[in-house]
Amino acid sequence: MPTTNNGQDTRHMRAALGLARRALGNAAPNPAVGCILVREGHVLGRGWTQAGGRPHAETQALERAGEAARGATAYVTLEPCSHDGKTPPCVDALIAAGIGRAVVAVEDPDPRVAGQGIQKLREAGFEVRVGTEAAAAAELNAGFFLRVNEGRPLVTLKTATTLDGRIATHRGESEWITSAKAREMSHLYRATHDAILVGVGTASADDPMLTCRLPGFEDRMPVRIVVDSRLRLQLTSKLVAMADRIPTWVVARKDVNSDRRRAFEDCGVEVLGIPANAAGYPDMRETMRAFAKRGLTRVLLEGGGHLAAALLAEDLIDRIAWFRAGAVMGGDGLPAAAAFGVDHLADMPTFLRRETRIVGDDLLETYSRDRR
């Protein structure tokens, strides 16, 4: 039986978390999981969740380790699944392989698992340690946890602005406020999210493709989503033109014109009919529930200011990635977030700064919602 070493456990779990990050944006609807099999300090097999959520990390690592997995310690960033789905339970595969010990970062909140995988390992006579790098593991899969616990995906607002928070001139000119390096990193954000979300104003003004164009990430095709209450987006737009090759959704009012809806659907666009709120726009909470039901765990919001305001007003922004250029536009520029009813300082959603870094000529600040 392998001996317990807290320092080694931490080191190997951090390596497993690094593997899990490779699956972000590519594993939905499943969580992004990493697994490493180690015996006497030697790594015998590694695995991470593959495209579409399977094969799972544990089976990948076991396959690579082969017979050498017997007696090894399995470092897994999320509790091994214990239910039959599209693949057999990973906990059964670990038991059958005869591992000596398991180190699990965090329990799986999915009610089909929820501690049962850990219990099954212990009942089979294996030593199981739970909680190594738990906070980092929970942060990595925050989107999956939100989908399971709250029925919605994690939403990251990514914005590129001037120092005074402007995303475009009053004429709509926005290309380019930030540097090429910042735009390159923006594509990395796209690669690690399941979907990219914009409002119809941004989609109409910029006619974007909303694809990930980083070398090595050509296989990443996040769903492109436009919030467009009345289906005003041009059928000749790049988003619609590419809908037969890249998943493309439009969020519209449930009572939208049926002929217009059919025209979009004929082009390969999936139209999500969402009940309208009091202002006559698709209800954002219902929209997020619809996203979660379709398997999304991580959504990247790229604009514009009105959609950002609508999500902030409903407390649906969980992370912010804010690129700032060293320029000032003034009050006639378009703000990163439009007005959303803040009358008092206490009404503002607040965020905790997690990191600040230089990207080319720009500054990137990352924040998470302060829910203390």
Stockholm file with secondary structure:
# STOCKHOLM 1.0

chainA/1-372         MPTTNNGQDTRHMRAALGLARRALGNAAPNPAVGCILVREGHVLGRGWTQAGGRPHAETQALERAGEAARGATAYVTLEPCSHDGKTPPCVDALIAAGIGRAVVAVEDPDPRVAGQGIQKLREAGFEVRVGTEAAAAAELNAGFFLRVNEGRPLVTLKTATTLDGRIATHRGESEWITSAKAREMSHLYRATHDAILVGVGTASADDPMLTCRLPGFEDRMPVRIVVDSRLRLQLTSKLVAMADRIPTWVVARKDVNSDRRRAFEDCGVEVLGIPANAAGYPDMRETMRAFAKRGLTRVLLEGGGHLAAALLAEDLIDRIAWFRAGAVMGGDGLPAAAAFGVDHLADMPTFLRRETRIVGDDLLETYSRDRR
#=GR chainA/1-372 SS CCCCCHHHHHHHHHHHHHHHHTTTTTSTTSCCCEEEEEETTEEEEEEECCGGGCSCHHHHHHHHHGGGGTTCEEEESSCCCCSCSSSCCHHHHHHHHTCSEEEESSCCCSTTTTTHHHHHHHHTTCEEEECTTHHHHHHHTHHHHHHHHHSSCEEEEEEEECTTCEEECTTCCCTTSSCHHHHHHHHHHHHTSSEEEEEHHHHHHHCCCCCCCCTTCTTCCCEEEEECTTCCSCTTSHHHHTTTTSCEEEEEETTCCHHHHHHHHHTTCEEEEECBCTTSSBCHHHHHHHHHHTTCCEEEEEECHHHHHHHHHTTCCCEEEEEECSCCCCTTSEESSCCCCCCSGGGSCCEEEEEEEEETTEEEEEEEECCC
#=GC SS_cons         CCCCCHHHHHHHHHHHHHHHHTTTTTSTTSCCCEEEEEETTEEEEEEECCGGGCSCHHHHHHHHHGGGGTTCEEEESSCCCCSCSSSCCHHHHHHHHTCSEEEESSCCCSTTTTTHHHHHHHHTTCEEEECTTHHHHHHHTHHHHHHHHHSSCEEEEEEEECTTCEEECTTCCCTTSSCHHHHHHHHHHHHTSSEEEEEHHHHHHHCCCCCCCCTTCTTCCCEEEEECTTCCSCTTSHHHHTTTTSCEEEEEETTCCHHHHHHHHHTTCEEEEECBCTTSSBCHHHHHHHHHHTTCCEEEEEECHHHHHHHHHTTCCCEEEEEECSCCCCTTSEESSCCCCCCSGGGSCCEEEEEEEEETTEEEEEEEECCC
//
